[in-house]
């Protein structure tokens, strides 16, 4: 029987397997390192792209914020202009009323009474004047109360003064409220 020594052949096979294993291991490590490197590059590219998008959005938000600020400023200017227009329209609408008030003051003034000062604050009219007697002041107050444009006369004070040996006058101070007469609607006019 022939003697065959199989040990060196097995050793050689083990060495080949070990080398293949080491080559495969190095290949897998190189491949793994390449995959990790490429993955890192892809992630860095995605992060840079997202940063660029975020910067673009921030710049657009800044533009929109400036536009919103401009719009709010325009709204406040518009509101101020509307308020001014309303004031002007109110003044235009109330312009003939002061003429009516002066007309009513002249019509209600009895003989022997004159005004020295008239001051209008809002709808309140303060009147300073002089009269020959207290009865003339009473007539003035009745006339003011019966006027359509004036109401609620309120006498604040009356003082008797003597200007000379024969002249005697009663200086008075009163206030009255300005009003507008009510317009009556006739039923026959509605159609």
Backbone torsions as a table, in degrees:
resi	resn	phi	psi	omega
1	UNK	NA	139.6	-176.8
2	UNK	-88.1	141.2	179.6
3	UNK	-95.3	121.9	179.1
4	UNK	-114.2	127.0	178.5
5	UNK	-96.8	111.0	-177.3
6	UNK	-94.9	-4.6	-176.8
7	UNK	-65.1	-47.2	-179.7
8	UNK	-64.4	-32.3	178.9
9	UNK	-66.8	-41.6	178.0
10	UNK	-66.5	-38.9	178.8
11	UNK	-63.6	-40.7	-180.0
12	UNK	-65.9	-40.3	178.9
13	UNK	-65.2	-41.0	178.1
14	UNK	-62.8	-41.9	-179.8
15	UNK	-64.4	-39.5	178.3
16	UNK	-65.7	-44.2	177.9
17	UNK	-62.3	-41.0	-179.4
18	UNK	-64.7	-40.7	178.7
19	UNK	-66.9	-43.1	177.2
20	UNK	-61.4	-40.4	179.2
21	UNK	-63.4	-44.5	179.5
22	UNK	-65.7	-40.5	177.3
23	UNK	-64.2	-43.5	178.8
24	UNK	-64.3	-42.0	179.5
25	UNK	-62.8	-44.7	178.0
26	UNK	-64.0	-42.2	177.9
27	UNK	-61.0	-44.1	179.1
28	UNK	-64.9	-40.5	178.2
29	UNK	-63.9	-43.5	178.2
30	UNK	-64.2	-44.5	178.3
31	UNK	-62.7	-43.8	178.1
32	UNK	-61.7	-43.7	178.3
33	UNK	-63.2	-39.5	177.6
34	UNK	-63.8	-42.8	179.3
35	UNK	-64.1	-42.7	179.1
36	UNK	-63.8	-42.6	179.6
37	UNK	-62.5	-48.1	179.7
38	UNK	-63.7	-40.0	177.6
39	UNK	-62.1	-42.5	177.1
40	UNK	-62.0	-42.8	178.3
41	UNK	-63.2	-42.5	178.0
42	UNK	-62.5	-43.9	178.8
43	UNK	-64.7	-41.6	177.3
44	UNK	-62.3	-41.7	176.9
45	UNK	-62.3	-42.6	179.1
46	UNK	-65.2	-39.2	178.8
47	UNK	-65.7	-43.2	178.2
48	UNK	-63.3	-40.0	178.8
49	UNK	-64.8	-42.3	179.2
50	UNK	-67.1	-38.3	175.9
51	UNK	-61.4	-40.7	177.8
52	UNK	-63.7	-42.0	177.1
53	UNK	-62.2	-43.9	180.0
54	UNK	-62.2	-41.9	178.2
55	UNK	-63.6	-41.5	177.3
56	UNK	-62.0	-44.2	179.8
57	UNK	-64.1	-40.5	178.1
58	UNK	-61.5	-42.9	179.6
59	UNK	-65.4	-39.3	178.3
60	UNK	-68.0	-36.8	177.1
61	UNK	-63.8	-40.2	178.2
62	UNK	-62.6	-41.7	177.9
63	UNK	-63.0	-44.8	-179.5
64	UNK	-66.5	-37.3	176.7
65	UNK	-61.8	-40.7	178.1
66	UNK	-66.7	-37.0	176.9
67	UNK	-67.2	-39.8	178.4
68	UNK	-63.9	-41.5	178.1
69	UNK	-62.4	-42.5	178.9
70	UNK	-63.8	-40.6	178.9
71	UNK	-65.1	-41.8	179.3
72	UNK	-66.1	-37.3	175.6
73	UNK	-63.9	-40.4	177.8
74	UNK	-65.3	-36.7	178.1
75	UNK	-65.5	-41.9	179.0
76	UNK	-66.4	-39.8	176.4
77	UNK	-63.6	-39.3	178.3
78	UNK	-63.1	-43.7	179.7
79	UNK	-63.2	-41.1	178.0
80	UNK	-63.7	-41.7	178.4
81	UNK	-64.6	-40.0	177.8
82	UNK	-63.9	-40.0	177.9
83	UNK	-64.1	-42.2	177.5
84	UNK	-62.8	-42.7	179.1
85	UNK	-62.3	-38.5	179.0
86	UNK	-65.2	-41.8	178.7
87	UNK	-62.9	-43.9	179.3
88	UNK	-63.8	-41.6	178.5
89	UNK	-64.7	-39.1	177.1
90	UNK	-63.9	-41.9	178.4
91	UNK	-64.9	-40.7	178.3
92	UNK	-64.7	-39.6	-179.3
93	UNK	-71.6	-30.7	-178.2
94	UNK	-92.5	-0.4	-177.2
95	UNK	-59.5	-45.3	-179.2
96	UNK	-72.0	-15.0	-176.4
97	UNK	-66.7	-39.7	-178.6
98	UNK	-64.0	-34.3	174.3
99	UNK	-63.6	-40.7	177.3
100	UNK	-64.2	-39.6	-179.4
101	UNK	-63.1	-47.9	178.7
102	UNK	-62.4	-39.1	177.2
103	UNK	-61.3	-44.6	179.7
104	UNK	-65.7	-39.1	177.4
105	UNK	-62.7	-39.6	178.5
106	UNK	-69.3	-38.2	-179.1
107	UNK	-70.8	-32.8	-176.8
108	UNK	-85.2	-7.2	-176.7
109	UNK	-76.4	112.9	178.0
110	UNK	-78.0	167.2	177.7
111	UNK	-64.1	144.0	177.6
112	UNK	85.3	7.4	178.7
113	UNK	-127.2	137.3	173.6
114	UNK	-141.6	153.3	-179.4
115	UNK	-96.4	139.1	174.8
116	UNK	-103.8	-25.5	-178.7
117	UNK	-154.8	137.1	175.0
118	UNK	-131.9	128.7	179.7
119	UNK	-133.2	127.1	-179.6
120	UNK	-110.0	123.9	176.4
121	UNK	-124.6	107.1	-175.8
122	UNK	66.4	-119.6	178.2
123	UNK	-104.2	3.0	-179.1
124	UNK	-97.4	131.8	-180.0
125	UNK	-116.1	120.5	177.1
126	UNK	-99.4	127.4	-176.0
127	UNK	-121.5	130.9	170.3
128	UNK	-114.5	138.9	-179.6
129	UNK	-165.5	-174.5	179.3
130	UNK	-136.6	149.2	-179.7
131	UNK	-138.8	156.7	179.1
132	UNK	-69.8	-33.0	-179.1
133	UNK	-151.0	170.4	178.1
134	UNK	-67.0	-30.7	178.9
135	UNK	-62.6	-35.6	179.4
136	UNK	-68.0	-36.5	176.6
137	UNK	-65.8	-40.1	177.7
138	UNK	-63.7	-41.5	176.9
139	UNK	-61.9	-41.6	178.4
140	UNK	-60.0	-45.1	-179.4
141	UNK	-64.5	-40.0	176.8
142	UNK	-63.3	-42.4	179.2
143	UNK	-63.8	-41.6	178.5
144	UNK	-64.4	-38.3	-179.3
145	UNK	-68.9	-31.1	-178.5
146	UNK	-84.6	-5.7	-179.6
147	UNK	-73.2	146.4	176.9
148	UNK	-75.5	-25.7	-174.8
149	UNK	-97.4	-9.2	-178.1
150	UNK	-130.9	146.8	179.8
151	UNK	-150.6	165.5	175.4
152	UNK	54.0	56.6	174.9
153	UNK	-66.7	136.7	-177.3
154	UNK	-133.1	113.1	-179.0
155	UNK	-82.7	121.5	-178.2
156	UNK	-88.9	-46.3	-179.3
157	UNK	-157.1	153.9	173.9
158	UNK	-136.3	129.1	178.1
159	UNK	-125.9	136.6	175.5
160	UNK	-89.7	125.5	179.6
161	UNK	-127.9	150.9	175.9
162	UNK	-117.3	121.1	-178.7
163	UNK	-88.9	-33.5	-179.8
164	UNK	-144.1	-163.1	-178.8
165	UNK	-69.8	-35.3	-176.5
166	UNK	-107.8	-25.0	-175.4
167	UNK	-82.6	126.5	174.3
168	UNK	-130.5	134.2	-179.5
169	UNK	-135.2	154.5	174.2
170	UNK	-108.4	113.0	177.3
171	UNK	-86.2	130.2	-176.9
172	UNK	-128.2	160.8	175.9
173	UNK	-136.9	123.3	178.5
174	UNK	-141.2	162.6	176.7
175	UNK	-128.5	150.8	-179.6
176	UNK	-143.7	150.4	-179.6
177	UNK	-97.6	136.1	175.8
178	UNK	-83.6	137.8	177.7
179	UNK	-141.4	170.2	176.2
180	UNK	-115.2	138.4	179.7
181	UNK	-66.5	147.0	178.4
182	UNK	-76.0	134.6	177.6
183	UNK	-88.6	123.5	-179.6
184	UNK	-86.7	136.1	178.6
185	UNK	-98.3	124.6	-179.9
186	UNK	-87.1	134.5	-176.5
187	UNK	-63.3	-31.6	-178.1
188	UNK	-70.7	-20.9	-179.1
189	UNK	-78.0	-20.8	-179.4
190	UNK	-79.1	125.6	178.6
191	UNK	-138.9	NA	NA
